[in-house]
């Protein structure tokens, strides 16, 4: 009887640990999505490199459990990955145009100073 209880507890413990691991991968993806949403506009080249590496690491964690996810969890993962792609594209574009606009304003200021306008 004691061996049976020990085996049962071990199995339950492993199941709980595996659920926590697969859920933590989704949580990491969710947190990364929020990070991109809130801050990607201000990223520089180094930040984008770190973000790319982080995304790949998170994807690797998610893919370890790809056969364990329910259809609902897979749909959530897909939405989060789509959001990440959108925030990456939007953040890179907006950050580039903001910097370009700042350079343009600086050049206009120089021209105004030189021309005395």
ChimeraX attribute file (.defattr): number of C-alpha atoms within 10 A of each C-alpha:
attribute: neighborCount
match mode: 1-to-1
recipient: residues
	/A:1	6
	/A:2	7
	/A:3	8
	/A:4	9
	/A:5	10
	/A:6	11
	/A:7	12
	/A:8	12
	/A:9	12
	/A:10	12
	/A:11	12
	/A:12	12
	/A:13	12
	/A:14	12
	/A:15	12
	/A:16	11
	/A:17	12
	/A:18	14
	/A:19	14
	/A:20	13
	/A:21	16
	/A:22	19
	/A:23	16
	/A:24	15
	/A:25	21
	/A:26	21
	/A:27	16
	/A:28	18
	/A:29	23
	/A:30	18
	/A:31	13
	/A:32	19
	/A:33	22
	/A:34	16
	/A:35	14
	/A:36	22
	/A:37	17
	/A:38	12
	/A:39	12
	/A:40	23
	/A:41	20
	/A:42	16
	/A:43	18
	/A:44	12
	/A:45	9
	/A:46	9
	/A:47	13
	/A:48	17
	/A:49	12
	/A:50	12
	/A:51	18
	/A:52	13
	/A:53	12
	/A:54	15
	/A:55	18
	/A:56	12
	/A:57	15
	/A:58	18
	/A:59	17
	/A:60	13
	/A:61	18
	/A:62	24
	/A:63	14
	/A:64	12
	/A:65	15
	/A:66	13
	/A:67	9
	/A:68	14
	/A:69	16
	/A:70	10
	/A:71	9
	/A:72	9
	/A:73	15
	/A:74	16
	/A:75	12
	/A:76	14
	/A:77	20
	/A:78	12
	/A:79	13
	/A:80	19
	/A:81	18
	/A:82	13
	/A:83	17
	/A:84	21
	/A:85	14
	/A:86	15
	/A:87	21
	/A:88	21
	/A:89	14
	/A:90	16
	/A:91	21
	/A:92	19
	/A:93	13
	/A:94	15
	/A:95	17
	/A:96	16
	/A:97	13
	/A:98	14
	/A:99	12
	/A:100	12
	/A:101	12
	/A:102	12
	/A:103	12
	/A:104	12
	/A:105	12
	/A:106	12
	/A:107	12
	/A:108	12
	/A:109	13
	/A:110	12
	/A:111	12
	/A:112	11
	/A:113	10
	/A:114	9
	/A:115	8
	/A:116	7
	/A:117	7
